[in-house]
C-alpha cells in the first residue's frame, strides 16, 4: 500500500528566480477587468523559489498593470501611473534614479492627490512553507506598509537624513502569508481574493516624513511610491512510499527482530526517487538504516517495484532496528535528497504475530 506525505524540512541550497514584469495595456483598466499578468511560476517538482515583484515595470508615463491605486476621490481601483506625477523633471521616472535597481516610481492619476493606496498581489503555491519577503521602498513623502492587512512598517522619504533614502525590511512567518495556487492578478472586483496583498498607504505631507496630509503645492510637488520585493518560499518534496510492495495490508511480524521490512520510495509525476541520497534514509521510531552493505558502504537498490515503467528506490530494514512495536499502525521514513532537501513519508502497516504475515499478504 502506498501513502503520500508532504515534508516541511529543507536546506536552502539554491533558488530558481522568476521575474514578474508588466504587460502593455492599451487603456486604463476599469472595475471588472482582469489583467493577464503572471505572478507565479510553477516550480519544477520541488525546491526553493524566488519571485521578484516591482513597481513601474512598463513605459514611463503609462499604466502599471501590476500595481493598483485608489485615491480618496476614486470609486474603483485603477492601474497606477508610472512616473513621479507631474511634468517637471523633479517628478519624472528618474526622480529616484540610483536608489533602487530596476523599478520606477508610481503615483495616482491626479496630480493634486495628497493620499493614495497602492496595492499589488503575489501568488504562492498551496504547498509552500518557509516564506519570506525582502522589501525595499522609497516613498514621497511617506507610506505605511501592510502585508495581508498586517502592519509591516512606516517609510519616510528622508529616513531621518536630508536626502531620499531606501527603507528595507525582511518579513518572515508563514502565518503572515496566504499559500494557495493562483495565476492571474490583480482582480479589480475583489483585490486580495486570490493572492498575498502588499499595500502602501501613501501620504503627501510636504515634510519628507509620514504624517498628516497636506495639499499638493504645484505640479512639481511629487507624491510617489517605488518598491522592489523578492518573495521566497520552499516547495518541499512530495514523496510516496510503499511498505512491503505488492501487499495491500503491509503485515509486519512485530516479534521477529531479524525480520526484514522492504520499503520503496516510488518515482511519481512529482518526484524522482533517483534524487534521494540513500545514505540519509531512516525508517521507524528508532531510525533504522538500510541493512545491506558491501565494501563500498550502504547498498543502493534500484528497481521498478510498481511496474509503471520508471525506476524506484528500495530499502531493507531489520525490524528489530526500526522500533516498530506490536499494535503500531503507521510507519514513517525520512531522509534528504542529494541537493539537500528533507522529506518525510508514511504508510500504513499491520503488526501480526509470528508466521501470520506470510498468509496475510
Protein Blocks (a to p, Z undefined) as FASTA:
>chain_A
ZZddddfbdcdfbccdddddddddfbdcdehiacdddfbdcdehiacddddddehiaceh
iacfkbccddfkbcbdcdddedjhiabfklmmklmgokamklccdddfbfkbcbdcdddd
ddddfkbghiacdddddddfbdcddeehiafbdcdfklopabdcddddddehjklpccdd
dfbdcdfklghklmccdddddddehnopacdddddfblmlccdddddddddddddddddd
dehehianlpacfkbmkbccdddddddfkbcfklpcfklpcedjkopacfbdcfkbpadd
dddfkonopacddddddfklnopaehiabdcdddddfkopacddddddddddehklmmmZ
Z
